[in-house]
Amino acid sequence: MRGRSVSEQRWLRRQQTDPFVAAAAKDGYRSRSAYKLAAIDDRHDFLRRARRIVDLGAAPGGWLQVAVARAPTARIVALDLQPLAPVGDAVILAGDAFAAGAAEQLREALGGPADAVLSDMAPPATGHRATDQLRSLALAEAAVDCALVLLAPGGTLLVKLIRGQGEQELIQVLSQRFAKVRREKPPASRPDSSEMFLFATGFRPLPEVGRQDAGFREPRLPSIPT
């Protein structure tokens, strides 16, 4: 602890006493967040039925490990700016999930529409609660935009969000395009954390006529400042 800031010392103590950190090391997971996806899948059993899965912002790979293990025959495509070691037969793409053309790149790698889009993305923490929450919202909104382009009818979206400003509005948007939207707080999500997960099922694409009449265009996926 010597020479570290108070916040760094607090984080280290929490890591040392966190049972999910110890379990991840024992079970070979690259991050404790693997247990968040595993718990949500235990409850809803959606991964094994998916034929094509997208993992946005996949590094360091904990969610990808769970997806590969639970959907061994699925075509799984992961995308992240950070280097990511191979996980099974998953296709790993290096790049910005929100750069122009990213959706087309993902769709080509999938070979068809996705049955599930996953996003555990989080912005680098600034320590300023309002700023961090708004950046988390921007990432969640961009993940939603990507899912609306990639998902097959009936598909599933699981996306992380820090609770706060814009939360209800995002849920309302999802409710218009998905049959059901649930809030999830798995046990591995720390009780003192404001994070939650939106689990949206039964994707309803816009009819082709409606898309044209509404002037529909594929969302431009913006770069999120860090």
N, C-alpha and C positions, 0 to 999 in steps of 0.2 A: 504493500500500500504506500510505501514511502515515496514521496515525490509526486503522488497523484492528486488530482483535484478531488473535492468532496463528492462531486457527481460521479467521477470515475470510481472512487472507492465504494460508493453506494451500489453502482452497477456490478462491480466485482463481487461484492458480498451477496447480492441477489443471485448472481450466476452460480456461486458456490453452494448456495442452499436450495436451488431450484431443482425439484425432482425430475422435471422434464429435460433439463440439461443433462443430468446424469443418465437418464433413460436413453436419450439420443446417442450418447457416447457408447452405451452398452449395446444398443440395437443397430448401430452403424448408420444412423441418420445424420445427414450433414447439418441439420438445424432442428431445434426443438419445435419449430413450426410444423414439422411433418405430422405431429400429433393433432394439430388443429384440423388439417384436412382429413386425417384418418377418422377422427371423431365425427365429423360431419358426414363422411361417407358411411360410417357405421350406422348412423341414424337414418340416412336416406337411400343408401345403396344405389348410387347413380354411376359410379365409375365403371363397374364391370359391364354395364349395358352399353357403354359408349364405344363406338368404332373409331372415332377421330376426336382427339383432345388437344387443346391448345393451352400451354402454360406460359402466361405473360410475366416477364420479369422473374425468370425461374431461379436465378442464382440465389443461394449456393446449391440448390437442388433438392431440398427436403421434400417439397411437394411433388417434384418430378419423380423421386424415388417411390413415393406412395402410389402415384398414378401408374407407373410402370409395373409395380407389384400387383396392383389390383385390377389392371386392365391389360394383361400380358399380350393380348392379340390386337390391341388397338394401335392405330397410327397416332403417335404422340409427337407433337412438335413444340419445342421450347424456344423462347426468344429472350435474350438479355444482352445488355451492354457489357456486362462483366463476363470474364472467361468462366466456362462451366465444363467441368470434367464429364465424360460420357456417363450416361445412366442407361443400362440395357440397350435396347434398340431405338430409343428415342432419337429423333432428329433434333439437333441443337443448332440454332441459327444465332449468329452474333450480329447485334444491331439494335437500333432504337425502335422499340415497339410502337412509337408514335410518330415516326418519320413518314413522310409521303411515300406511298408504295408499300408500306409494311403489311397492310392487310392483303394485298395481292401476293406478296411473298409468302405469307403464311398460308393462304389458300392454295397456292401452287404446291407448297411442301406437303400439305395435308392430302391433296389429291381429291378433295371434295369438301362439302360443308362440315363444320364441326358439330359434334354432339354435345360437347362440353367445353366451355372456356373458363379457365381458372386464372385468378389474379390475386397474389398475396403481396403485391407491390406496396412499398412504403417509401416516402421521400426521406432523404437524409435529415435527421433531427436537427433543428436549430435551437431547441430549448425554449422557443417562444410558442406557447400553446396554440394561439390563434393562427399563427403562420403555419405551423405543422398540420393543423386540422384542415386548413384551406388547401394546402399542397396535397394532402391525402385525398381530399374531395376531387381535386383536378385529376389525379391518377385514376380514381374510381370512375369518374365520368368518361375518361378516355378509354378505359377498359370496356365500359358499357358500349361506347361507340364502336369499338372493334368487334365486340360480340354481335352487335346488330348486323354487321357485315358478314360475319363468318358462320353464324349458327344455322343449323338445319331446323326446319319446323319441329317443335317439340323439344328443342335443345335446352341445355342448362347453363346458367352463369353463376359462378361463385366468385365474389369480389370483396376484398377487404376495404373497410372504411373506418375512419376515426369519427366518432359521433360528434355532431355539432351542426354548424351552419350548413344549409343545403341538403342535409340528410333526408328530410321528408320529401323535398322536391325530387330528389333522385329516386326515391322509392315510388313516387307517383309516376315518374317516367317509366320505370320498370313495370309497374302495374298495367300500363297501357299495352305493353308488348309481350308480357308473360302471363300465363294463367295464374301463377301464385308466386308471391314474394314473401320470404321469411327472414327474420333476423336470427342470426346464430351467434352464440357465445360459447365455444367449446371449452372444456376444462383447461386446456393448455394455454388459453388466453388469460393472462394474469388478471385477477379481480380488480386491481387498481388501474388497469389500462382501459382507455376509452375505445379501444378497437372493438369492432364487431364485423360480422360477415353477412353480406346480403346473398341469400340463396334463392335464385329465381329459376322457376321451372316452367315448362310448357311454352317455349318461345313461339310467338305468332308473327311471322313475317308479313310485311305489307303486301297486299295484292299488287300485281304488276300494274293494273290500271290505276290503282290508288297511288302507287309510287310515282307514276307519270303525272297524274293530276295534281299531286301535292308538290310537284317539282322536286321529287326526292333525288338526292345525290348521296353517294357514299360519304360518310363523315370524313372530314379532314382530320387526321390524328395529330394533334399538336405536340410539339416538344415541350416537356414540362421543365421549367427552370429548377435547378437544384442549388 
